[in-house]
């Protein structure tokens, strides 16, 4: 799977947005929801590993990024695709064009990559 810089940057932004919820682990753990805390931990670990592959910087410094197909990549891309598609479906008229464009780019990129995995 090969991403161009624009696709990479859009995916990175969605991953970083996902990571903003890392505090939820403590909340659900305090509520005694251990299984949910473990699920979130696994999700954030996958997000962090994807950042390792994509690079942590806000703007990519290469023209292309290669991601090896893996079960983990399929899980993360599937999750990001569902989020992007949901955002598009719910907010077409509510979000500024830049946010919608990024969501469309992520949905399209994930769909292409999932077909090739």
Biopython code that builds the backbone (N, CA, C, O; Angstrom):
import numpy as np
from Bio.PDB.StructureBuilder import StructureBuilder

atoms = [
    (1, "UNK", "N", (0.850, -1.166, 0.000)),
    (1, "UNK", "CA", (0.000, 0.000, 0.000)),
    (1, "UNK", "C", (0.897, 1.230, 0.000)),
    (1, "UNK", "O", (1.767, 1.368, 0.860)),
    (2, "UNK", "N", (0.691, 2.106, -0.944)),
    (2, "UNK", "CA", (1.504, 3.315, -1.051)),
    (2, "UNK", "C", (0.589, 4.533, -0.956)),
    (2, "UNK", "O", (-0.417, 4.630, -1.659)),
    (3, "UNK", "N", (0.958, 5.453, -0.081)),
    (3, "UNK", "CA", (0.225, 6.706, 0.104)),
    (3, "UNK", "C", (1.033, 7.854, -0.455)),
    (3, "UNK", "O", (2.263, 7.845, -0.400)),
    (4, "UNK", "N", (0.341, 8.843, -0.993)),
    (4, "UNK", "CA", (1.058, 10.066, -1.332)),
    (4, "UNK", "C", (1.051, 10.967, -0.084)),
    (4, "UNK", "O", (0.440, 10.625, 0.928)),
    (5, "UNK", "N", (1.720, 12.095, -0.165)),
    (5, "UNK", "CA", (1.862, 12.976, 0.999)),
    (5, "UNK", "C", (0.504, 13.492, 1.489)),
    (5, "UNK", "O", (0.278, 13.566, 2.697)),
    (6, "UNK", "N", (-0.385, 13.844, 0.588)),
    (6, "UNK", "CA", (-1.696, 14.367, 0.975)),
    (6, "UNK", "C", (-2.494, 13.307, 1.724)),
    (6, "UNK", "O", (-3.109, 13.598, 2.749)),
    (7, "UNK", "N", (-2.484, 12.076, 1.214)),
    (7, "UNK", "CA", (-3.187, 10.979, 1.886)),
    (7, "UNK", "C", (-2.583, 10.719, 3.259)),
    (7, "UNK", "O", (-3.303, 10.538, 4.241)),
    (8, "UNK", "N", (-1.254, 10.701, 3.318)),
    (8, "UNK", "CA", (-0.557, 10.472, 4.590)),
    (8, "UNK", "C", (-0.919, 11.533, 5.618)),
    (8, "UNK", "O", (-1.205, 11.216, 6.772)),
    (9, "UNK", "N", (-0.906, 12.802, 5.193)),
    (9, "UNK", "CA", (-1.199, 13.891, 6.119)),
    (9, "UNK", "C", (-2.628, 13.806, 6.644)),
    (9, "UNK", "O", (-2.875, 14.076, 7.820)),
    (10, "UNK", "N", (-3.565, 13.435, 5.784)),
    (10, "UNK", "CA", (-4.959, 13.296, 6.215)),
    (10, "UNK", "C", (-5.109, 12.151, 7.214)),
    (10, "UNK", "O", (-5.780, 12.298, 8.235)),
    (11, "UNK", "N", (-4.484, 11.007, 6.916)),
    (11, "UNK", "CA", (-4.536, 9.880, 7.862)),
    (11, "UNK", "C", (-3.920, 10.261, 9.198)),
    (11, "UNK", "O", (-4.475, 9.947, 10.250)),
    (12, "UNK", "N", (-2.781, 10.933, 9.163)),
    (12, "UNK", "CA", (-2.097, 11.332, 10.390)),
    (12, "UNK", "C", (-3.004, 12.216, 11.241)),
    (12, "UNK", "O", (-3.063, 12.057, 12.460)),
    (13, "UNK", "N", (-3.712, 13.151, 10.597)),
    (13, "UNK", "CA", (-4.602, 14.039, 11.349)),
    (13, "UNK", "C", (-5.715, 13.252, 12.039)),
    (13, "UNK", "O", (-6.066, 13.556, 13.179)),
    (14, "UNK", "N", (-6.267, 12.256, 11.374)),
    (14, "UNK", "CA", (-7.322, 11.447, 11.982)),
    (14, "UNK", "C", (-6.761, 10.597, 13.125)),
    (14, "UNK", "O", (-7.432, 10.415, 14.141)),
    (15, "UNK", "N", (-5.552, 10.081, 12.975)),
    (15, "UNK", "CA", (-4.927, 9.297, 14.044)),
    (15, "UNK", "C", (-4.697, 10.184, 15.258)),
    (15, "UNK", "O", (-4.997, 9.782, 16.383)),
    (16, "UNK", "N", (-4.174, 11.376, 15.049)),
    (16, "UNK", "CA", (-3.927, 12.297, 16.159)),
    (16, "UNK", "C", (-5.242, 12.656, 16.850)),
    (16, "UNK", "O", (-5.292, 12.735, 18.078)),
    (17, "UNK", "N", (-6.295, 12.871, 16.083)),
    (17, "UNK", "CA", (-7.603, 13.150, 16.681)),
    (17, "UNK", "C", (-8.065, 11.965, 17.529)),
    (17, "UNK", "O", (-8.637, 12.152, 18.603)),
    (18, "UNK", "N", (-7.819, 10.754, 17.049)),
    (18, "UNK", "CA", (-8.154, 9.551, 17.815)),
    (18, "UNK", "C", (-7.403, 9.544, 19.146)),
    (18, "UNK", "O", (-7.976, 9.221, 20.187)),
    (19, "UNK", "N", (-6.141, 9.896, 19.109)),
    (19, "UNK", "CA", (-5.302, 9.863, 20.308)),
    (19, "UNK", "C", (-5.740, 10.889, 21.353)),
    (19, "UNK", "O", (-5.376, 10.771, 22.523)),
    (20, "UNK", "N", (-6.509, 11.885, 20.948)),
    (20, "UNK", "CA", (-7.014, 12.865, 21.910)),
    (20, "UNK", "C", (-7.902, 12.200, 22.964)),
    (20, "UNK", "O", (-8.111, 12.757, 24.041)),
    (21, "UNK", "N", (-8.417, 11.024, 22.658)),
    (21, "UNK", "CA", (-9.275, 10.310, 23.595)),
    (21, "UNK", "C", (-8.534, 9.407, 24.560)),
    (21, "UNK", "O", (-9.162, 8.604, 25.251)),
    (22, "UNK", "N", (-7.219, 9.516, 24.625)),
    (22, "UNK", "CA", (-6.443, 8.606, 25.473)),
    (22, "UNK", "C", (-6.842, 8.711, 26.953)),
    (22, "UNK", "O", (-6.709, 7.741, 27.698)),
    (23, "UNK", "N", (-7.322, 9.869, 27.373)),
    (23, "UNK", "CA", (-7.775, 10.027, 28.758)),
    (23, "UNK", "C", (-8.988, 9.181, 29.091)),
    (23, "UNK", "O", (-9.282, 8.944, 30.263)),
    (24, "UNK", "N", (-9.692, 8.724, 28.067)),
    (24, "UNK", "CA", (-10.855, 7.864, 28.290)),
    (24, "UNK", "C", (-10.471, 6.549, 28.957)),
    (24, "UNK", "O", (-11.300, 5.927, 29.621)),
    (25, "UNK", "N", (-9.232, 6.123, 28.788)),
    (25, "UNK", "CA", (-8.786, 4.875, 29.415)),
    (25, "UNK", "C", (-8.941, 4.986, 30.927)),
    (25, "UNK", "O", (-9.490, 4.087, 31.563)),
    (26, "UNK", "N", (-8.463, 6.076, 31.501)),
    (26, "UNK", "CA", (-8.566, 6.264, 32.950)),
    (26, "UNK", "C", (-10.022, 6.356, 33.403)),
    (26, "UNK", "O", (-10.391, 5.832, 34.454)),
    (27, "UNK", "N", (-10.837, 7.025, 32.600)),
    (27, "UNK", "CA", (-12.251, 7.186, 32.973)),
    (27, "UNK", "C", (-12.960, 5.847, 33.031)),
    (27, "UNK", "O", (-13.622, 5.538, 34.022)),
    (28, "UNK", "N", (-12.832, 5.050, 31.984)),
    (28, "UNK", "CA", (-13.537, 3.759, 31.977)),
    (28, "UNK", "C", (-12.935, 2.785, 32.984)),
    (28, "UNK", "O", (-13.642, 1.943, 33.537)),
    (29, "UNK", "N", (-11.647, 2.899, 33.220)),
    (29, "UNK", "CA", (-11.009, 2.042, 34.223)),
    (29, "UNK", "C", (-11.555, 2.363, 35.610)),
    (29, "UNK", "O", (-11.844, 1.457, 36.392)),
    (30, "UNK", "N", (-11.695, 3.654, 35.915)),
    (30, "UNK", "CA", (-12.260, 4.061, 37.211)),
    (30, "UNK", "C", (-13.711, 3.626, 37.354)),
    (30, "UNK", "O", (-14.189, 3.428, 38.471)),
    (31, "UNK", "N", (-14.405, 3.476, 36.254)),
    (31, "UNK", "CA", (-15.797, 3.013, 36.275)),
    (31, "UNK", "C", (-15.879, 1.495, 36.332)),
    (31, "UNK", "O", (-16.970, 0.925, 36.312)),
    (32, "UNK", "N", (-14.714, 0.837, 36.403)),
    (32, "UNK", "CA", (-14.681, -0.614, 36.497)),
    (32, "UNK", "C", (-14.845, -1.334, 35.177)),
    (32, "UNK", "O", (-15.039, -2.550, 35.157)),
    (33, "UNK", "N", (-14.772, -0.611, 34.076)),
    (33, "UNK", "CA", (-14.948, -1.207, 32.756)),
    (33, "UNK", "C", (-13.588, -1.627, 32.199)),
    (33, "UNK", "O", (-13.056, -1.001, 31.282)),
    (34, "UNK", "N", (-13.046, -2.687, 32.764)),
    (34, "UNK", "CA", (-11.702, -3.138, 32.415)),
    (34, "UNK", "C", (-11.612, -3.567, 30.951)),
    (34, "UNK", "O", (-10.641, -3.236, 30.271)),
    (35, "UNK", "N", (-12.601, -4.290, 30.465)),
    (35, "UNK", "CA", (-12.567, -4.747, 29.068)),
    (35, "UNK", "C", (-12.532, -3.558, 28.106)),
    (35, "UNK", "O", (-11.809, -3.583, 27.111)),
    (36, "UNK", "N", (-13.307, -2.526, 28.402)),
    (36, "UNK", "CA", (-13.315, -1.336, 27.548)),
    (36, "UNK", "C", (-11.980, -0.595, 27.636)),
    (36, "UNK", "O", (-11.483, -0.090, 26.630)),
    (37, "UNK", "N", (-11.406, -0.531, 28.826)),
    (37, "UNK", "CA", (-10.090, 0.108, 28.986)),
    (37, "UNK", "C", (-9.036, -0.632, 28.173)),
    (37, "UNK", "O", (-8.188, 0.000, 27.542)),
    (38, "UNK", "N", (-9.076, -1.952, 28.179)),
    (38, "UNK", "CA", (-8.126, -2.743, 27.400)),
    (38, "UNK", "C", (-8.350, -2.553, 25.900)),
    (38, "UNK", "O", (-7.389, -2.489, 25.132)),
    (39, "UNK", "N", (-9.607, -2.464, 25.482)),
    (39, "UNK", "CA", (-9.905, -2.222, 24.067)),
    (39, "UNK", "C", (-9.336, -0.875, 23.625)),
    (39, "UNK", "O", (-8.719, -0.763, 22.566)),
    (40, "UNK", "N", (-9.553, 0.138, 24.451)),
    (40, "UNK", "CA", (-9.020, 1.464, 24.128)),
    (40, "UNK", "C", (-7.494, 1.453, 24.098)),
    (40, "UNK", "O", (-6.882, 2.048, 23.211)),
    (41, "UNK", "N", (-6.886, 0.778, 25.064)),
    (41, "UNK", "CA", (-5.423, 0.694, 25.070)),
    (41, "UNK", "C", (-4.919, 0.091, 23.772)),
    (41, "UNK", "O", (-3.985, 0.612, 23.163)),
    (42, "UNK", "N", (-5.527, -0.996, 23.350)),
    (42, "UNK", "CA", (-5.112, -1.638, 22.098)),
    (42, "UNK", "C", (-5.300, -0.702, 20.908)),
    (42, "UNK", "O", (-4.448, -0.639, 20.022)),
    (43, "UNK", "N", (-6.409, 0.021, 20.892)),
    (43, "UNK", "CA", (-6.678, 0.970, 19.809)),
    (43, "UNK", "C", (-5.589, 2.043, 19.771)),
    (43, "UNK", "O", (-5.073, 2.364, 18.701)),
    (44, "UNK", "N", (-5.238, 2.597, 20.928)),
    (44, "UNK", "CA", (-4.235, 3.663, 20.958)),
    (44, "UNK", "C", (-2.846, 3.123, 20.615)),
    (44, "UNK", "O", (-2.051, 3.822, 19.986)),
    (45, "UNK", "N", (-2.549, 1.896, 21.020)),
    (45, "UNK", "CA", (-1.264, 1.287, 20.643)),
    (45, "UNK", "C", (-1.172, 1.146, 19.120)),
    (45, "UNK", "O", (-0.131, 1.427, 18.526)),
    (46, "UNK", "N", (-2.275, 0.706, 18.491)),
    (46, "UNK", "CA", (-2.290, 0.582, 17.031)),
    (46, "UNK", "C", (-2.118, 1.951, 16.376)),
    (46, "UNK", "O", (-1.388, 2.089, 15.394)),
    (47, "UNK", "N", (-2.793, 2.960, 16.925)),
    (47, "UNK", "CA", (-2.640, 4.318, 16.395)),
    (47, "UNK", "C", (-1.186, 4.771, 16.468)),
    (47, "UNK", "O", (-0.658, 5.338, 15.511)),
    (48, "UNK", "N", (-0.547, 4.522, 17.596)),
    (48, "UNK", "CA", (0.846, 4.952, 17.779)),
    (48, "UNK", "C", (1.784, 4.219, 16.829)),
    (48, "UNK", "O", (2.722, 4.816, 16.301)),
    (49, "UNK", "N", (1.541, 2.939, 16.608)),
    (49, "UNK", "CA", (2.376, 2.199, 15.657)),
    (49, "UNK", "C", (2.178, 2.719, 14.232)),
    (49, "UNK", "O", (3.126, 2.760, 13.447)),
    (50, "UNK", "N", (0.952, 3.114, 13.901)),
    (50, "UNK", "CA", (0.718, 3.700, 12.574)),
    (50, "UNK", "C", (1.463, 5.032, 12.459)),
    (50, "UNK", "O", (2.026, 5.334, 11.406)),
    (51, "UNK", "N", (1.471, 5.824, 13.523)),
    (51, "UNK", "CA", (2.253, 7.066, 13.501)),
    (51, "UNK", "C", (3.737, 6.775, 13.303)),
    (51, "UNK", "O", (4.429, 7.522, 12.611)),
    (52, "UNK", "N", (4.230, 5.695, 13.905)),
    (52, "UNK", "CA", (5.631, 5.311, 13.694)),
    (52, "UNK", "C", (5.912, 5.089, 12.213)),
    (52, "UNK", "O", (6.983, 5.443, 11.721)),
    (53, "UNK", "N", (4.954, 4.508, 11.506)),
    (53, "UNK", "CA", (5.132, 4.234, 10.077)),
    (53, "UNK", "C", (4.957, 5.486, 9.217)),
    (53, "UNK", "O", (5.681, 5.684, 8.241)),
    (54, "UNK", "N", (3.998, 6.321, 9.586)),
    (54, "UNK", "CA", (3.692, 7.507, 8.795)),
    (54, "UNK", "C", (4.607, 8.682, 9.109)),
    (54, "UNK", "O", (4.800, 9.576, 8.285)),
    (55, "UNK", "N", (5.159, 8.664, 10.300)),
    (55, "UNK", "CA", (5.930, 9.804, 10.789)),
    (55, "UNK", "C", (5.063, 10.638, 11.716)),
    (55, "UNK", "O", (3.852, 10.754, 11.523)),
    (56, "UNK", "N", (5.697, 11.212, 12.719)),
    (56, "UNK", "CA", (4.962, 11.949, 13.745)),
    (56, "UNK", "C", (4.778, 13.421, 13.385)),
    (56, "UNK", "O", (3.928, 14.092, 13.972)),
    (57, "UNK", "N", (5.542, 13.925, 12.451)),
    (57, "UNK", "CA", (5.453, 15.342, 12.095)),
    (57, "UNK", "C", (4.113, 15.641, 11.432)),
    (57, "UNK", "O", (3.513, 14.771, 10.800)),
    (58, "UNK", "N", (3.651, 16.886, 11.583)),
    (58, "UNK", "CA", (2.338, 17.277, 11.067)),
    (58, "UNK", "C", (2.265, 17.189, 9.546)),
    (58, "UNK", "O", (1.240, 16.785, 8.999)),
    (59, "UNK", "N", (3.337, 17.561, 8.864)),
    (59, "UNK", "CA", (3.359, 17.536, 7.403)),
    (59, "UNK", "C", (4.438, 16.561, 6.951)),
    (59, "UNK", "O", (5.586, 16.634, 7.390)),
    (60, "UNK", "N", (4.050, 15.649, 6.069)),
    (60, "UNK", "CA", (4.988, 14.647, 5.584)),
    (60, "UNK", "C", (6.160, 15.268, 4.845)),
    (60, "UNK", "O", (6.034, 16.316, 4.212)),
    (61, "UNK", "N", (7.304, 14.600, 4.937)),
    (61, "UNK", "CA", (8.510, 15.123, 4.287)),
    (61, "UNK", "C", (8.933, 14.293, 3.077)),
    (61, "UNK", "O", (10.002, 14.517, 2.509)),
    (62, "UNK", "N", (8.088, 13.329, 2.682)),
    (62, "UNK", "CA", (8.384, 12.502, 1.511)),
    (62, "UNK", "C", (7.214, 12.566, 0.538)),
    (62, "UNK", "O", (6.112, 12.984, 0.892)),
    (63, "UNK", "N", (7.472, 12.149, -0.675)),
    (63, "UNK", "CA", (6.415, 12.128, -1.692)),
    (63, "UNK", "C", (5.510, 10.912, -1.558)),
    (63, "UNK", "O", (4.341, 10.962, -1.941)),
    (64, "UNK", "N", (6.051, 9.806, -1.010)),
    (64, "UNK", "CA", (5.240, 8.599, -0.865)),
    (64, "UNK", "C", (5.605, 7.875, 0.427)),
    (64, "UNK", "O", (6.710, 8.003, 0.954)),
    (65, "UNK", "N", (4.629, 7.109, 0.916)),
    (65, "UNK", "CA", (4.763, 6.356, 2.162)),
    (65, "UNK", "C", (4.226, 4.959, 1.909)),
    (65, "UNK", "O", (3.084, 4.795, 1.479)),
    (66, "UNK", "N", (5.034, 3.970, 2.173)),
    (66, "UNK", "CA", (4.605, 2.590, 1.946)),
    (66, "UNK", "C", (4.212, 1.959, 3.271)),
    (66, "UNK", "O", (4.952, 2.021, 4.252)),
    (67, "UNK", "N", (3.033, 1.351, 3.280)),
    (67, "UNK", "CA", (2.550, 0.619, 4.445)),
    (67, "UNK", "C", (2.401, -0.838, 4.050)),
    (67, "UNK", "O", (1.712, -1.160, 3.082)),
    (68, "UNK", "N", (3.039, -1.707, 4.790)),
    (68, "UNK", "CA", (2.896, -3.138, 4.525)),
    (68, "UNK", "C", (1.514, -3.584, 4.987)),
    (68, "UNK", "O", (1.080, -3.226, 6.082)),
    (69, "UNK", "N", (0.823, -4.360, 4.163)),
    (69, "UNK", "CA", (-0.486, -4.863, 4.581)),
    (69, "UNK", "C", (-0.330, -5.782, 5.795)),
    (69, "UNK", "O", (0.541, -6.651, 5.824)),
    (70, "UNK", "N", (-1.173, -5.577, 6.774)),
    (70, "UNK", "CA", (-1.165, -6.426, 7.971)),
    (70, "UNK", "C", (-2.557, -6.405, 8.576)),
    (70, "UNK", "O", (-3.376, -5.546, 8.247)),
    (71, "UNK", "N", (-2.819, -7.356, 9.462)),
    (71, "UNK", "CA", (-4.112, -7.385, 10.152)),
    (71, "UNK", "C", (-4.317, -6.094, 10.939)),
    (71, "UNK", "O", (-5.417, -5.542, 10.970)),
    (72, "UNK", "N", (-3.249, -5.620, 11.572)),
    (72, "UNK", "CA", (-3.348, -4.399, 12.352)),
    (72, "UNK", "C", (-3.661, -3.199, 11.459)),
    (72, "UNK", "O", (-4.512, -2.377, 11.801)),
    (73, "UNK", "N", (-2.985, -3.094, 10.327)),
    (73, "UNK", "CA", (-3.245, -1.987, 9.401)),
    (73, "UNK", "C", (-4.697, -2.023, 8.934)),
    (73, "UNK", "O", (-5.344, -0.980, 8.838)),
    (74, "UNK", "N", (-5.208, -3.205, 8.644)),
    (74, "UNK", "CA", (-6.599, -3.340, 8.206)),
    (74, "UNK", "C", (-7.548, -2.888, 9.312)),
    (74, "UNK", "O", (-8.537, -2.211, 9.035)),
    (75, "UNK", "N", (-7.258, -3.255, 10.570)),
    (75, "UNK", "CA", (-8.108, -2.822, 11.694)),
    (75, "UNK", "C", (-8.109, -1.299, 11.822)),
    (75, "UNK", "O", (-9.168, -0.678, 11.920)),
    (76, "UNK", "N", (-6.910, -0.701, 11.822)),
    (76, "UNK", "CA", (-6.805, 0.751, 11.997)),
    (76, "UNK", "C", (-7.465, 1.473, 10.828)),
    (76, "UNK", "O", (-8.243, 2.404, 11.036)),
    (77, "UNK", "N", (-7.161, 1.053, 9.603)),
    (77, "UNK", "CA", (-7.753, 1.699, 8.435)),
    (77, "UNK", "C", (-9.266, 1.509, 8.408)),
    (77, "UNK", "O", (-9.998, 2.418, 8.017)),
    (78, "UNK", "N", (-9.733, 0.347, 8.815)),
    (78, "UNK", "CA", (-11.175, 0.114, 8.887)),
    (78, "UNK", "C", (-11.838, 1.052, 9.879)),
    (78, "UNK", "O", (-12.907, 1.598, 9.605)),
    (79, "UNK", "N", (-11.205, 1.239, 11.034)),
    (79, "UNK", "CA", (-11.731, 2.146, 12.053)),
    (79, "UNK", "C", (-11.720, 3.590, 11.556)),
    (79, "UNK", "O", (-12.697, 4.317, 11.732)),
    (80, "UNK", "N", (-10.611, 4.006, 10.931)),
    (80, "UNK", "CA", (-10.516, 5.368, 10.415)),
    (80, "UNK", "C", (-11.511, 5.595, 9.277)),
    (80, "UNK", "O", (-12.109, 6.665, 9.162)),
    (81, "UNK", "N", (-11.677, 4.571, 8.440)),
    (81, "UNK", "CA", (-12.642, 4.670, 7.348)),
    (81, "UNK", "C", (-14.048, 4.856, 7.903)),
    (81, "UNK", "O", (-14.794, 5.710, 7.422)),
    (82, "UNK", "N", (-14.414, 4.079, 8.897)),
    (82, "UNK", "CA", (-15.752, 4.192, 9.491)),
    (82, "UNK", "C", (-15.956, 5.582, 10.095)),
    (82, "UNK", "O", (-17.026, 6.173, 9.950)),
    (83, "UNK", "N", (-14.928, 6.103, 10.773)),
    (83, "UNK", "CA", (-15.032, 7.446, 11.345)),
    (83, "UNK", "C", (-15.180, 8.504, 10.264)),
    (83, "UNK", "O", (-16.030, 9.388, 10.366)),
    (84, "UNK", "N", (-14.355, 8.415, 9.228)),
    (84, "UNK", "CA", (-14.402, 9.406, 8.146)),
    (84, "UNK", "C", (-15.741, 9.343, 7.426)),
    (84, "UNK", "O", (-16.345, 10.379, 7.152)),
    (85, "UNK", "N", (-16.210, 8.139, 7.118)),
    (85, "UNK", "CA", (-17.488, 7.984, 6.425)),
    (85, "UNK", "C", (-18.635, 8.500, 7.290)),
    (85, "UNK", "O", (-19.561, 9.135, 6.785)),
    (86, "UNK", "N", (-18.573, 8.228, 8.587)),
    (86, "UNK", "CA", (-19.604, 8.731, 9.497)),
    (86, "UNK", "C", (-19.602, 10.243, 9.580)),
    (86, "UNK", "O", (-20.656, 10.879, 9.598)),
    (87, "UNK", "N", (-18.410, 10.811, 9.629)),
    (87, "UNK", "CA", (-18.289, 12.270, 9.663)),
    (87, "UNK", "C", (-18.888, 12.884, 8.409)),
    (87, "UNK", "O", (-19.606, 13.881, 8.472)),
    (88, "UNK", "N", (-18.588, 12.286, 7.290)),
    (88, "UNK", "CA", (-19.123, 12.785, 6.017)),
    (88, "UNK", "C", (-20.653, 12.703, 6.024)),
    (88, "UNK", "O", (-21.336, 13.667, 5.678)),
    (89, "UNK", "N", (-21.171, 11.559, 6.414)),
    (89, "UNK", "CA", (-22.615, 11.347, 6.385)),
    (89, "UNK", "C", (-23.353, 12.293, 7.336)),
    (89, "UNK", "O", (-24.429, 12.790, 7.001)),
    (90, "UNK", "N", (-22.782, 12.546, 8.522)),
    (90, "UNK", "CA", (-23.462, 13.364, 9.534)),
    (90, "UNK", "C", (-23.315, 14.862, 9.322)),
    (90, "UNK", "O", (-24.182, 15.636, 9.729)),
    (91, "UNK", "N", (-22.235, 15.273, 8.693)),
    (91, "UNK", "CA", (-21.908, 16.692, 8.785)),
    (91, "UNK", "C", (-21.683, 17.395, 7.456)),
    (91, "UNK", "O", (-21.028, 18.437, 7.418)),
    (92, "UNK", "N", (-22.194, 16.866, 6.398)),
    (92, "UNK", "CA", (-21.966, 17.462, 5.077)),
    (92, "UNK", "C", (-22.286, 18.954, 5.092)),
    (92, "UNK", "O", (-21.534, 19.744, 4.522)),
    (93, "UNK", "N", (-23.360, 19.349, 5.717)),
    (93, "UNK", "CA", (-23.749, 20.757, 5.691)),
    (93, "UNK", "C", (-23.245, 21.548, 6.896)),
    (93, "UNK", "O", (-23.374, 22.772, 6.923)),
    (94, "UNK", "N", (-22.673, 20.870, 7.893)),
    (94, "UNK", "CA", (-22.312, 21.560, 9.132)),
    (94, "UNK", "C", (-20.843, 21.936, 9.239)),
    (94, "UNK", "O", (-20.516, 22.896, 9.938)),
    (95, "UNK", "N", (-19.947, 21.218, 8.574)),
    (95, "UNK", "CA", (-18.520, 21.452, 8.753)),
    (95, "UNK", "C", (-17.953, 22.315, 7.638)),
    (95, "UNK", "O", (-18.436, 22.267, 6.507)),
    (96, "UNK", "N", (-16.931, 23.105, 7.952)),
    (96, "UNK", "CA", (-16.259, 23.870, 6.887)),
    (96, "UNK", "C", (-15.681, 22.922, 5.844)),
    (96, "UNK", "O", (-15.375, 21.770, 6.151)),
    (97, "UNK", "N", (-15.530, 23.403, 4.616)),
    (97, "UNK", "CA", (-15.032, 22.592, 3.512)),
    (97, "UNK", "C", (-13.723, 21.896, 3.803)),
    (97, "UNK", "O", (-13.536, 20.758, 3.372)),
    (98, "UNK", "N", (-12.797, 22.539, 4.527)),
    (98, "UNK", "CA", (-11.494, 21.920, 4.780)),
    (98, "UNK", "C", (-11.639, 20.648, 5.604)),
    (98, "UNK", "O", (-10.980, 19.648, 5.319)),
    (99, "UNK", "N", (-12.504, 20.676, 6.633)),
    (99, "UNK", "CA", (-12.708, 19.492, 7.455)),
    (99, "UNK", "C", (-13.359, 18.374, 6.645)),
    (99, "UNK", "O", (-12.970, 17.211, 6.752)),
    (100, "UNK", "N", (-14.336, 18.730, 5.847)),
    (100, "UNK", "CA", (-15.022, 17.752, 5.020)),
    (100, "UNK", "C", (-14.072, 17.170, 3.979)),
    (100, "UNK", "O", (-14.082, 15.965, 3.731)),
    (101, "UNK", "N", (-13.258, 18.020, 3.375)),
    (101, "UNK", "CA", (-12.285, 17.528, 2.396)),
    (101, "UNK", "C", (-11.341, 16.516, 3.018)),
    (101, "UNK", "O", (-11.030, 15.496, 2.402)),
    (102, "UNK", "N", (-10.882, 16.786, 4.231)),
    (102, "UNK", "CA", (-9.975, 15.857, 4.907)),
    (102, "UNK", "C", (-10.684, 14.535, 5.197)),
    (102, "UNK", "O", (-10.102, 13.467, 5.008)),
    (103, "UNK", "N", (-11.930, 14.599, 5.653)),
    (103, "UNK", "CA", (-12.683, 13.376, 5.933)),
    (103, "UNK", "C", (-12.878, 12.563, 4.666)),
    (103, "UNK", "O", (-12.738, 11.340, 4.686)),
    (104, "UNK", "N", (-13.201, 13.229, 3.565)),
    (104, "UNK", "CA", (-13.362, 12.528, 2.283)),
    (104, "UNK", "C", (-12.044, 11.881, 1.882)),
    (104, "UNK", "O", (-12.031, 10.730, 1.445)),
    (105, "UNK", "N", (-10.940, 12.601, 2.023)),
    (105, "UNK", "CA", (-9.627, 12.068, 1.658)),
    (105, "UNK", "C", (-9.301, 10.824, 2.493)),
    (105, "UNK", "O", (-8.802, 9.834, 1.958)),
    (106, "UNK", "N", (-9.578, 10.870, 3.794)),
    (106, "UNK", "CA", (-9.306, 9.713, 4.657)),
    (106, "UNK", "C", (-10.191, 8.538, 4.266)),
    (106, "UNK", "O", (-9.711, 7.409, 4.166)),
    (107, "UNK", "N", (-11.470, 8.788, 4.045)),
    (107, "UNK", "CA", (-12.378, 7.705, 3.663)),
    (107, "UNK", "C", (-11.939, 7.059, 2.357)),
    (107, "UNK", "O", (-11.907, 5.834, 2.247)),
    (108, "UNK", "N", (-11.600, 7.878, 1.369)),
    (108, "UNK", "CA", (-11.152, 7.343, 0.084)),
    (108, "UNK", "C", (-9.844, 6.586, 0.216)),
    (108, "UNK", "O", (-9.697, 5.505, -0.354)),
    (109, "UNK", "N", (-8.890, 7.134, 0.959)),
    (109, "UNK", "CA", (-7.588, 6.495, 1.127)),
    (109, "UNK", "C", (-7.735, 5.157, 1.821)),
    (109, "UNK", "O", (-7.168, 4.160, 1.376)),
    (110, "UNK", "N", (-8.490, 5.123, 2.908)),
    (110, "UNK", "CA", (-8.675, 3.868, 3.644)),
    (110, "UNK", "C", (-9.392, 2.827, 2.782)),
    (110, "UNK", "O", (-9.024, 1.652, 2.791)),
    (111, "UNK", "N", (-10.407, 3.256, 2.044)),
    (111, "UNK", "CA", (-11.128, 2.311, 1.186)),
    (111, "UNK", "C", (-10.187, 1.720, 0.135)),
    (111, "UNK", "O", (-10.209, 0.511, -0.096)),
    (112, "UNK", "N", (-9.366, 2.550, -0.503)),
    (112, "UNK", "CA", (-8.414, 2.051, -1.488)),
    (112, "UNK", "C", (-7.426, 1.070, -0.860)),
    (112, "UNK", "O", (-7.135, 0.014, -1.421)),
    (113, "UNK", "N", (-6.922, 1.437, 0.301)),
    (113, "UNK", "CA", (-5.916, 0.587, 0.953)),
    (113, "UNK", "C", (-6.526, -0.719, 1.438)),
    (113, "UNK", "O", (-5.886, -1.768, 1.366)),
    (114, "UNK", "N", (-7.754, -0.665, 1.929)),
    (114, "UNK", "CA", (-8.403, -1.888, 2.405)),
    (114, "UNK", "C", (-8.700, -2.839, 1.247)),
    (114, "UNK", "O", (-8.643, -4.057, 1.416)),
    (115, "UNK", "N", (-9.015, -2.296, 0.082)),
    (115, "UNK", "CA", (-9.228, -3.165, -1.086)),
    (115, "UNK", "C", (-7.944, -3.867, -1.500)),
    (115, "UNK", "O", (-7.973, -4.994, -1.995)),
    (116, "UNK", "N", (-6.809, -3.189, -1.292)),
    (116, "UNK", "CA", (-5.527, -3.782, -1.687)),
    (116, "UNK", "C", (-4.912, -4.664, -0.633)),
    (116, "UNK", "O", (-3.919, -5.338, -0.907)),
    (117, "UNK", "N", (-5.476, -4.685, 0.588)),
    (117, "UNK", "CA", (-4.871, -5.464, 1.683)),
    (117, "UNK", "C", (-5.187, -6.934, 1.567)),
    (117, "UNK", "O", (-4.756, -7.726, 2.406)),
]
sb = StructureBuilder()
sb.init_structure("model")
sb.init_model(0)
sb.init_chain("A")
sb.init_seg("    ")
for serial, (resi, resn, name, xyz) in enumerate(atoms, 1):
    if name == "N":
        sb.init_residue(resn, " ", resi, " ")
    sb.init_atom(name, np.array(xyz, "f"), 0.0, 1.0, " ", f" {name:<3s}", serial, name[0])
structure = sb.get_structure()
